[in-house]
Amino acid sequence: MKPAQHPTALRTQGLLADAGLPVQVVEFEQPTRTSAEAAEAIGCSVAEIAKSVVFRNKTAGGAVVVVASGANRVSETKVAASLGVKLGRADADFVREATGYVIGGVAPLGHTGPVRLLLDRDLLQYETLWAAAGTPFSVFPLAPAALQALTGADWADIRQD
């Protein structure tokens, strides 16, 4: 890992600094588009990866971003019920347009469009989480409490049973 150099990762670094989070965005030599790839590159468990899963908000427009444990599959039904919205699938173009990020690199902050966020309560059991920093090869560490403070999002049971 090396300090971030990509403009999008550096923008995320700036947003984190503006939010008062003294963390370092780092980049990998290779893309880490999946939770398993990221965990292997970092040396942590897949469950400690705070992956972002994006849905279309069919009720109010925009996107719904679920920050979930990398070990969990997200239940669309639970997310919809928790937020009181109807959800639809989000393709790569929608993700980029709604969040400003590409699939595999959606950060939990700095979205370019209206986004509703929801946090996987299973992430609360870990001391350190690793979240995407805007590219498929950049991440940053943070504690679950910092993730909640940064996003203002609620914790919910989103895991598919």
MDTraj code that builds the backbone (N, CA, C; nanometers):
import mdtraj as md
import numpy as np

residues = "MET LYS PRO ALA GLN HIS PRO THR ALA LEU ARG THR GLN GLY LEU LEU ALA ASP ALA GLY LEU PRO VAL GLN VAL VAL GLU PHE GLU GLN PRO THR ARG THR SER ALA GLU ALA ALA GLU ALA ILE GLY CYS SER VAL ALA GLU ILE ALA LYS SER VAL VAL PHE ARG ASN LYS THR ALA GLY GLY ALA VAL VAL VAL VAL ALA SER GLY ALA ASN ARG VAL SER GLU THR LYS VAL ALA ALA SER LEU GLY VAL LYS LEU GLY ARG ALA ASP ALA ASP PHE VAL ARG GLU ALA THR GLY TYR VAL ILE GLY GLY VAL ALA PRO LEU GLY HIS THR GLY PRO VAL ARG LEU LEU LEU ASP ARG ASP LEU LEU GLN TYR GLU THR LEU TRP ALA ALA ALA GLY THR PRO PHE SER VAL PHE PRO LEU ALA PRO ALA ALA LEU GLN ALA LEU THR GLY ALA ASP TRP ALA ASP ILE ARG GLN ASP".split()
xyz = np.array([
    [0.0845, -0.1180, 0.0000],
    [0.0000, 0.0000, 0.0000],
    [0.0884, 0.1235, 0.0000],
    [0.0366, 0.2276, -0.0614],
    [0.1101, 0.3537, -0.0684],
    [0.0093, 0.4675, -0.0475],
    [0.0566, 0.5874, -0.0115],
    [-0.0355, 0.7005, 0.0035],
    [-0.1110, 0.7275, -0.1275],
    [-0.2327, 0.7738, -0.1155],
    [-0.3174, 0.8001, -0.2320],
    [-0.2539, 0.9017, -0.3257],
    [-0.2727, 0.8761, -0.4556],
    [-0.2252, 0.9678, -0.5586],
    [-0.3338, 1.0010, -0.6598],
    [-0.4331, 0.9138, -0.6760],
    [-0.5403, 0.9362, -0.7730],
    [-0.6218, 1.0582, -0.7296],
    [-0.6601, 1.1450, -0.8235],
    [-0.7371, 1.2653, -0.7876],
    [-0.8647, 1.2376, -0.7081],
    [-0.9361, 1.1310, -0.7408],
    [-1.0591, 1.0998, -0.6683],
    [-1.0276, 1.0560, -0.5250],
    [-0.9249, 0.9756, -0.5078],
    [-0.8842, 0.9339, -0.3730],
    [-0.8345, 1.0536, -0.2925],
    [-0.7658, 1.1451, -0.3583],
    [-0.7191, 1.2665, -0.2889],
    [-0.8368, 1.3557, -0.2491],
    [-0.9407, 1.3596, -0.3323],
    [-1.0618, 1.4353, -0.2953],
    [-1.1248, 1.3732, -0.1713],
    [-1.1305, 1.2396, -0.1670],
    [-1.1829, 1.1713, -0.0492],
    [-1.0967, 1.2019, 0.0725],
    [-0.9652, 1.2025, 0.0551],
    [-0.8736, 1.2373, 0.1645],
    [-0.9064, 1.3767, 0.2183],
    [-0.9311, 1.4704, 0.1292],
    [-0.9675, 1.6057, 0.1703],
    [-1.0996, 1.6110, 0.2447],
    [-1.1978, 1.5356, 0.1981],
    [-1.3279, 1.5318, 0.2657],
    [-1.3147, 1.4730, 0.4061],
    [-1.2313, 1.3705, 0.4204],
    [-1.2086, 1.3116, 0.5519],
    [-1.1404, 1.4122, 0.6445],
    [-1.0429, 1.4841, 0.5932],
    [-0.9740, 1.5869, 0.6733],
    [-1.0716, 1.6966, 0.7138],
    [-1.1560, 1.7393, 0.6193],
    [-1.2564, 1.8423, 0.6495],
    [-1.3528, 1.7962, 0.7584],
    [-1.3780, 1.6660, 0.7643],
    [-1.4683, 1.6092, 0.8645],
    [-1.3979, 1.5838, 0.9977],
    [-1.2685, 1.6118, 1.0028],
    [-1.1938, 1.5940, 1.1270],
    [-1.1446, 1.4534, 1.1516],
    [-1.1402, 1.3711, 1.0472],
    [-1.0911, 1.2341, 1.0611],
    [-0.9454, 1.2272, 1.0142],
    [-0.8534, 1.2122, 1.1066],
    [-0.7114, 1.2085, 1.0696],
    [-0.6678, 1.0696, 1.0231],
    [-0.7219, 1.0262, 0.9093],
    [-0.6868, 0.8957, 0.8547],
    [-0.6174, 0.9136, 0.7205],
    [-0.5430, 0.8141, 0.6820],
    [-0.4686, 0.8171, 0.5562],
    [-0.5363, 0.7290, 0.4521],
    [-0.5720, 0.7883, 0.3388],
    [-0.6208, 0.7096, 0.2261],
    [-0.4991, 0.6447, 0.1614],
    [-0.5106, 0.5146, 0.1362],
    [-0.4006, 0.4410, 0.0735],
    [-0.4495, 0.3753, -0.0548],
    [-0.3527, 0.3476, -0.1411],
    [-0.3836, 0.2836, -0.2683],
    [-0.3061, 0.1532, -0.2813],
    [-0.3653, 0.0607, -0.3556],
    [-0.3013, -0.0662, -0.3861],
    [-0.2436, -0.0583, -0.5264],
    [-0.1532, -0.1479, -0.5565],
    [-0.0953, -0.1550, -0.6905],
    [-0.1954, -0.2127, -0.7906],
    [-0.2902, -0.2929, -0.7406],
    [-0.3881, -0.3565, -0.8273],
    [-0.5281, -0.3207, -0.7782],
    [-0.6280, -0.3219, -0.8689],
    [-0.7655, -0.2955, -0.8243],
    [-0.8122, -0.3999, -0.7235],
    [-0.8960, -0.3561, -0.6312],
    [-0.9562, -0.4456, -0.5324],
    [-1.1069, -0.4244, -0.5391],
    [-1.1667, -0.4711, -0.6449],
    [-1.3087, -0.4472, -0.6711],
    [-1.4021, -0.5289, -0.5830],
    [-1.3520, -0.6363, -0.5250],
    [-1.4361, -0.7185, -0.4379],
    [-1.3862, -0.7088, -0.2944],
    [-1.4730, -0.7427, -0.2018],
    [-1.4352, -0.7424, -0.0604],
    [-1.3220, -0.8411, -0.0343],
    [-1.3263, -0.9553, -0.0994],
    [-1.2223, -1.0566, -0.0794],
    [-1.0871, -1.0054, -0.1289],
    [-1.0850, -0.9397, -0.2445],
    [-0.9600, -0.8834, -0.2964],
    [-0.9060, -0.7760, -0.2035],
    [-0.9937, -0.6901, -0.1530],
    [-0.9509, -0.5835, -0.0625],
    [-0.8973, -0.6422, 0.0680],
    [-0.9674, -0.7383, 0.1239],
    [-0.9240, -0.7995, 0.2502],
    [-0.7873, -0.8655, 0.2342],
    [-0.7672, -0.9333, 0.1231],
    [-0.6384, -0.9983, 0.0992],
    [-0.5260, -0.8947, 0.0893],
    [-0.5515, -0.7851, 0.0195],
    [-0.4499, -0.6814, 0.0025],
    [-0.4191, -0.6094, 0.1346],
    [-0.5198, -0.5918, 0.2190],
    [-0.5032, -0.5215, 0.3465],
    [-0.4469, -0.6143, 0.4530],
    [-0.4891, -0.7405, 0.4511],
    [-0.4501, -0.8344, 0.5558],
    [-0.5502, -0.8368, 0.6696],
    [-0.6777, -0.8170, 0.6361],
    [-0.7845, -0.8217, 0.7367],
    [-0.8869, -0.9249, 0.6919],
    [-0.9906, -0.9452, 0.7724],
    [-1.0969, -1.0375, 0.7335],
    [-1.1912, -0.9693, 0.6347],
    [-1.2588, -1.0482, 0.5544],
    [-1.3557, -0.9948, 0.4584],
    [-1.4647, -0.9173, 0.5324],
    [-1.5009, -0.9621, 0.6509],
    [-1.6072, -0.8972, 0.7280],
    [-1.5716, -0.7541, 0.7695],
    [-1.4422, -0.7214, 0.7768],
    [-1.3986, -0.5865, 0.8161],
    [-1.3976, -0.4877, 0.7001],
    [-1.4287, -0.5352, 0.5805],
    [-1.4398, -0.4472, 0.4644],
    [-1.5792, -0.3848, 0.4665],
    [-1.5847, -0.2533, 0.4648],
    [-1.7124, -0.1810, 0.4635],
    [-1.7470, -0.1518, 0.3177],
    [-1.8110, -0.2493, 0.2537],
    [-1.8427, -0.2358, 0.1112],
    [-1.9681, -0.1519, 0.0930],
    [-1.9729, -0.0809, -0.0185],
    [-2.0897, -0.0002, -0.0511],
    [-2.1699, -0.0690, -0.1604],
    [-2.2975, -0.0934, -0.1321],
    [-2.3890, -0.1536, -0.2279],
    [-2.4921, -0.0470, -0.2629],
    [-2.5091, -0.0206, -0.3919],
    [-2.5944, 0.0893, -0.4371],
    [-2.7207, 0.0351, -0.5019],
    [-2.8338, 0.0955, -0.4645],
    [-2.9638, 0.0653, -0.5234],
    [-3.0245, 0.1947, -0.5766],
    [-3.1196, 0.1811, -0.6681],
    [-3.2016, 0.2950, -0.7112],
    [-3.3118, 0.3153, -0.6073],
    [-3.3343, 0.4402, -0.5697],
    [-3.4472, 0.4739, -0.4835],
    [-3.5649, 0.5036, -0.5758],
    [-3.6530, 0.4048, -0.5949],
    [-3.7649, 0.4199, -0.6870],
    [-3.8774, 0.5042, -0.6283],
    [-3.8726, 0.5303, -0.4989],
    [-3.9760, 0.6107, -0.4344],
    [-3.9454, 0.7597, -0.4457],
    [-3.8236, 0.7984, -0.4117],
    [-3.7886, 0.9402, -0.4053],
    [-3.6826, 0.9818, -0.5064],
    [-3.6342, 0.8885, -0.5865],
    [-3.5268, 0.9203, -0.6806],
    [-3.3920, 0.9151, -0.6115],
    [-3.2873, 0.9251, -0.6892],
    [-3.1528, 0.9181, -0.6344],
    [-3.1145, 0.7759, -0.6007],
    [-3.0165, 0.7661, -0.5140],
    [-2.9612, 0.6351, -0.4800],
    [-2.9748, 0.6053, -0.3321],
    [-2.9724, 0.4774, -0.3009],
    [-2.9596, 0.4276, -0.1643],
    [-2.8253, 0.3556, -0.1598],
    [-2.7399, 0.3975, -0.0674],
    [-2.6102, 0.3340, -0.0502],
    [-2.6107, 0.2621, 0.0843],
    [-2.5896, 0.1321, 0.0795],
    [-2.5808, 0.0507, 0.1997],
    [-2.4335, 0.0197, 0.2223],
    [-2.3809, 0.0604, 0.3370],
    [-2.2434, 0.0277, 0.3729],
    [-2.2516, -0.0984, 0.4577],
    [-2.2067, -0.2089, 0.3985],
    [-2.2266, -0.3408, 0.4583],
    [-2.0947, -0.4107, 0.4851],
    [-2.0989, -0.5029, 0.5783],
    [-1.9845, -0.5897, 0.6019],
    [-1.9578, -0.6692, 0.4746],
    [-1.8309, -0.6782, 0.4378],
    [-1.7939, -0.7516, 0.3181],
    [-1.8328, -0.8968, 0.3202],
    [-1.8617, -0.9506, 0.4379],
    [-1.9019, -1.0907, 0.4497],
    [-2.0513, -1.1107, 0.4270],
    [-2.1266, -1.0026, 0.4238],
    [-2.2722, -1.0131, 0.4157],
    [-2.3259, -0.9868, 0.2757],
    [-2.4296, -1.0621, 0.2413],
    [-2.5114, -1.0287, 0.1248],
    [-2.6211, -0.9359, 0.1768],
    [-2.6524, -0.8326, 0.1003],
    [-2.7502, -0.7328, 0.1431],
    [-2.8909, -0.7767, 0.1017],
    [-2.9833, -0.7714, 0.1972],
    [-3.1231, -0.8038, 0.1714],
    [-3.1945, -0.6785, 0.1214],
    [-3.2315, -0.6805, -0.0041],
    [-3.3040, -0.5674, -0.0619],
    [-3.4355, -0.5439, 0.0121],
    [-3.5007, -0.6518, 0.0542],
    [-3.6279, -0.6419, 0.1262],
    [-3.6099, -0.5706, 0.2604],
    [-3.5051, -0.6071, 0.3357],
    [-3.4804, -0.5436, 0.4657],
    [-3.4433, -0.3967, 0.4498],
    [-3.3634, -0.3652, 0.3486],
    [-3.3232, -0.2256, 0.3254],
    [-3.4459, -0.1423, 0.2899],
    [-3.5281, -0.1926, 0.1992],
    [-3.6486, -0.1201, 0.1586],
    [-3.7414, -0.0962, 0.2769],
    [-3.7601, -0.1981, 0.3600],
    [-3.8472, -0.1847, 0.4769],
    [-3.7895, -0.0869, 0.5784],
    [-3.6594, -0.0917, 0.5977],
    [-3.5949, -0.0039, 0.6944],
    [-3.6075, 0.1430, 0.6551],
    [-3.5984, 0.1703, 0.5265],
    [-3.6041, 0.3095, 0.4787],
    [-3.7434, 0.3519, 0.4327],
    [-3.8333, 0.2555, 0.4185],
    [-3.9685, 0.2875, 0.3722],
    [-3.9718, 0.3317, 0.2271],
    [-3.8894, 0.2679, 0.1438],
    [-3.8837, 0.3032, 0.0020],
    [-3.8896, 0.1769, -0.0826],
    [-3.9147, 0.1953, -0.2119],
    [-3.9039, 0.0859, -0.3074],
    [-3.7676, 0.0977, -0.3726],
    [-3.7036, -0.0177, -0.3900],
    [-3.5691, -0.0199, -0.4467],
    [-3.5674, -0.0863, -0.5826],
    [-3.4700, -0.0454, -0.6624],
    [-3.4453, -0.1088, -0.7913],
    [-3.2967, -0.1322, -0.8077],
    [-3.2620, -0.2099, -0.9051],
    [-3.1212, -0.2391, -0.9339],
    [-3.0530, -0.1146, -0.9903],
    [-2.9257, -0.1030, -0.9599],
    [-2.8461, 0.0088, -1.0097],
    [-2.7361, -0.0454, -1.1000],
    [-2.7340, -0.0010, -1.2260],
    [-2.6262, -0.0430, -1.3147],
    [-2.5069, 0.0514, -1.2981],
    [-2.3982, 0.0202, -1.3665],
    [-2.2736, 0.0950, -1.3512],
    [-2.2908, 0.2433, -1.3845],
    [-2.3674, 0.2741, -1.4887],
    [-2.3882, 0.4143, -1.5261],
    [-2.4646, 0.4887, -1.4170],
    [-2.5682, 0.4246, -1.3626],
    [-2.6447, 0.4885, -1.2554],
    [-2.5570, 0.5125, -1.1332],
    [-2.4770, 0.4128, -1.0940],
    [-2.3894, 0.4273, -0.9771],
    [-2.2965, 0.5467, -0.9951],
    [-2.2351, 0.5564, -1.1107],
    [-2.1412, 0.6666, -1.1357],
    [-2.2143, 0.8016, -1.1343],
    [-2.3316, 0.8066, -1.1989],
    [-2.4079, 0.9316, -1.2049],
    [-2.4584, 0.9738, -1.0668],
    [-2.5094, 0.8785, -0.9892],
    [-2.5712, 0.9095, -0.8599],
    [-2.4704, 0.9354, -0.7490],
    [-2.3553, 0.8676, -0.7558],
    [-2.2589, 0.8802, -0.6458],
    [-2.1322, 0.9557, -0.6835],
    [-2.0999, 0.9584, -0.8119],
    [-1.9745, 1.0185, -0.8552],
    [-1.8587, 0.9201, -0.8526],
    [-1.8869, 0.7957, -0.8190],
    [-1.7840, 0.6928, -0.8082],
    [-1.8182, 0.5743, -0.8982],
    [-1.7158, 0.4952, -0.9307],
    [-1.7369, 0.3727, -1.0083],
    [-1.7658, 0.2576, -0.9125],
    [-1.8327, 0.1552, -0.9640],
    [-1.8570, 0.0346, -0.8856],
    [-1.7225, -0.0205, -0.8393],
    [-1.7168, -0.0596, -0.7130],
    [-1.5925, -0.1103, -0.6563],
    [-1.5121, -0.0029, -0.5859],
    [-1.5586, 0.1219, -0.5968],
    [-1.4862, 0.2315, -0.5335],
    [-1.5763, 0.3334, -0.4657],
    [-1.7036, 0.2986, -0.4452],
    [-1.7995, 0.3948, -0.3878],
    [-1.7665, 0.4205, -0.2411],
    [-1.7253, 0.5429, -0.2123],
    [-1.6935, 0.5840, -0.0755],
    [-1.8226, 0.6126, 0.0012],
    [-1.8182, 0.6093, 0.1338],
    [-1.9381, 0.6384, 0.2125],
    [-1.9659, 0.7881, 0.2274],
    [-1.8881, 0.8719, 0.1609],
    [-1.9078, 1.0166, 0.1677],
    [-1.8729, 1.0795, 0.0335],
    [-1.9119, 1.2065, 0.0160],
    [-1.8744, 1.2807, -0.1034],
    [-1.9531, 1.2477, -0.2281],
    [-2.0756, 1.2035, -0.2122],
    [-2.1575, 1.1666, -0.3278],
    [-2.2014, 1.2915, -0.4045],
    [-2.2153, 1.2766, -0.5357],
    [-2.2509, 1.3903, -0.6206],
    [-2.4007, 1.4106, -0.6345],
    [-2.4798, 1.3132, -0.5961],
    [-2.6246, 1.3242, -0.6076],
    [-2.6921, 1.2973, -0.4752],
    [-2.8253, 1.3050, -0.4731],
    [-2.8979, 1.2751, -0.3494],
    [-2.8865, 1.1263, -0.3169],
    [-2.8391, 1.0988, -0.1969],
    [-2.8141, 0.9614, -0.1543],
    [-2.8695, 0.9405, -0.0148],
    [-2.9389, 0.8289, 0.0047],
    [-2.9776, 0.7855, 0.1400],
    [-2.8820, 0.6755, 0.1783],
    [-2.8298, 0.6845, 0.2981],
    [-2.7323, 0.5871, 0.3471],
    [-2.7910, 0.5026, 0.4582],
    [-2.7457, 0.3786, 0.4647],
    [-2.7830, 0.2870, 0.5711],
    [-2.6593, 0.2041, 0.6036],
    [-2.6355, 0.1807, 0.7325],
    [-2.5167, 0.1079, 0.7773],
    [-2.5542, -0.0292, 0.8322],
    [-2.4765, -0.1284, 0.7948],
    [-2.4945, -0.2671, 0.8401],
    [-2.4506, -0.2771, 0.9860],
    [-2.5433, -0.3122, 1.0744],
    [-2.5102, -0.3188, 1.2163],
    [-2.4049, -0.4251, 1.2480],
    [-2.3836, -0.5199, 1.1588],
    [-2.2805, -0.6206, 1.1808],
    [-2.1402, -0.5585, 1.1830],
    [-2.1243, -0.4398, 1.1264],
    [-1.9945, -0.3712, 1.1277],
    [-1.9561, -0.3230, 1.2673],
    [-2.0526, -0.3116, 1.3562],
    [-2.0262, -0.2615, 1.4915],
    [-1.9335, -0.3514, 1.5733],
    [-1.9180, -0.4763, 1.5341],
    [-1.8370, -0.5695, 1.6131],
    [-1.6873, -0.5579, 1.5868],
    [-1.6472, -0.4727, 1.4917],
    [-1.5058, -0.4627, 1.4565],
    [-1.4459, -0.3312, 1.5036],
    [-1.3205, -0.3374, 1.5421],
    [-1.2496, -0.2181, 1.5884],
    [-1.2168, -0.1255, 1.4721],
    [-1.1723, -0.1843, 1.3614],
    [-1.1349, -0.1064, 1.2438],
    [-1.2043, -0.1621, 1.1210],
    [-1.2607, -0.0708, 1.0430],
    [-1.3231, -0.1042, 0.9151],
    [-1.2390, -0.0431, 0.8045],
    [-1.2513, -0.0970, 0.6855],
    [-1.1821, -0.0435, 0.5686],
    [-1.2860, -0.0111, 0.4629],
    [-1.2969, 0.1158, 0.4259],
    [-1.3965, 0.1608, 0.3288],
    [-1.3288, 0.2095, 0.2012],
    [-1.3998, 0.1970, 0.0903],
    [-1.3491, 0.2464, -0.0376],
    [-1.3330, 0.3980, -0.0311],
    [-1.2315, 0.4462, -0.1012],
    [-1.1996, 0.5890, -0.0991],
    [-1.2192, 0.6542, -0.2355],
    [-1.3105, 0.5986, -0.3162],
    [-1.3448, 0.6627, -0.4416],
    [-1.2936, 0.5954, -0.5670],
    [-1.2041, 0.4980, -0.5521],
    [-1.1544, 0.4228, -0.6667],
    [-1.1503, 0.2748, -0.6285],
    [-1.1430, 0.1855, -0.7259],
    [-1.1354, 0.0417, -0.6939],
    [-1.0022, -0.0008, -0.6336],
    [-0.9091, 0.0924, -0.6188],
    [-0.7798, 0.0565, -0.5602],
    [-0.7394, 0.1476, -0.4455],
    [-0.8371, 0.2159, -0.3839],
    [-0.8060, 0.3025, -0.2697],
    [-0.9034, 0.2767, -0.1548],
    [-0.8503, 0.2807, -0.0313],
    [-0.9293, 0.2547, 0.0891],
    [-0.8803, 0.3438, 0.2024],
    [-0.9602, 0.3488, 0.3085],
    [-0.9170, 0.4164, 0.4306],
    [-0.9743, 0.3438, 0.5512],
    [-0.9010, 0.3463, 0.6640],
    [-0.9487, 0.2804, 0.7852],
    [-1.0290, 0.3768, 0.8721],
    [-1.1271, 0.3227, 0.9425],
    [-1.2000, 0.4019, 1.0405],
    [-1.2752, 0.3092, 1.1341],
    [-1.3084, 0.3618, 1.2506],
    [-1.3863, 0.2869, 1.3494],
    [-1.5345, 0.2959, 1.3132],
    [-1.6148, 0.1985, 1.3546],
    [-1.7583, 0.2052, 1.3274],
    [-1.8227, 0.3362, 1.3755],
    [-1.7852, 0.3849, 1.4929],
    [-1.8426, 0.5106, 1.5435],
    [-1.8080, 0.6266, 1.4514],
    [-1.6880, 0.6249, 1.3960],
    [-1.6478, 0.7315, 1.3033],
    [-1.7272, 0.7226, 1.1731],
    [-1.7554, 0.6003, 1.1277],
    [-1.8365, 0.5829, 1.0070],
    [-1.9753, 0.6407, 1.0281],
    [-2.0339, 0.6128, 1.1435],
    [-2.1682, 0.6649, 1.1724],
    [-2.1660, 0.8169, 1.1846],
    [-2.0650, 0.8717, 1.2515],
    [-2.0545, 1.0169, 1.2664],
    [-2.0320, 1.0843, 1.1304],
    [-1.9536, 1.0230, 1.0469],
    [-1.9210, 1.0768, 0.9146],
    [-2.0424, 1.0805, 0.8233],
    [-2.1242, 0.9758, 0.8290],
    [-2.2370, 0.9634, 0.7364],
    [-2.3688, 1.0129, 0.7937],
    [-2.3816, 1.0101, 0.9265],
    [-2.5088, 1.0436, 0.9887],
    [-2.6149, 0.9386, 0.9637],
    [-2.5751, 0.8227, 0.9128],
    [-2.6691, 0.7166, 0.8774],
    [-2.7018, 0.6291, 0.9982],
    [-2.8130, 0.5598, 0.9873],
    [-2.8570, 0.4691, 1.0928],
    [-2.7995, 0.3293, 1.0714],
    [-2.7858, 0.2568, 1.1827],
    [-2.7467, 0.1162, 1.1799],
    [-2.8732, 0.0333, 1.1627],
    [-2.8656, -0.0729, 1.0833],
    [-2.9823, -0.1580, 1.0616],
    [-2.9387, -0.3009, 1.0304],
    [-3.0333, -0.3928, 1.0490],
    [-3.0124, -0.5312, 1.0094],
    [-3.0409, -0.5381, 0.8604],
    [-2.9378, -0.5530, 0.7803],
    [-2.9549, -0.5564, 0.6343],
    [-2.9086, -0.6895, 0.5760],
    [-2.8572, -0.7777, 0.6603],
    [-2.7992, -0.9037, 0.6137],
    [-2.9063, -0.9974, 0.5619],
    [-2.8807, -1.0536, 0.4440],
    [-2.9700, -1.1524, 0.3871],
    [-2.9536, -1.2827, 0.4652],
    [-3.0640, -1.3377, 0.5137],
    [-3.0581, -1.4613, 0.5936],
    [-3.0492, -1.5832, 0.5052],
])
top = md.Topology()
chain = top.add_chain()
for i, resn in enumerate(residues, 1):
    res = top.add_residue(resn, chain, resSeq=i)
    for name in ("N", "CA", "C"):
        top.add_atom(name, md.element.get_by_symbol(name[0]), res)
traj = md.Trajectory(xyz[None], top)
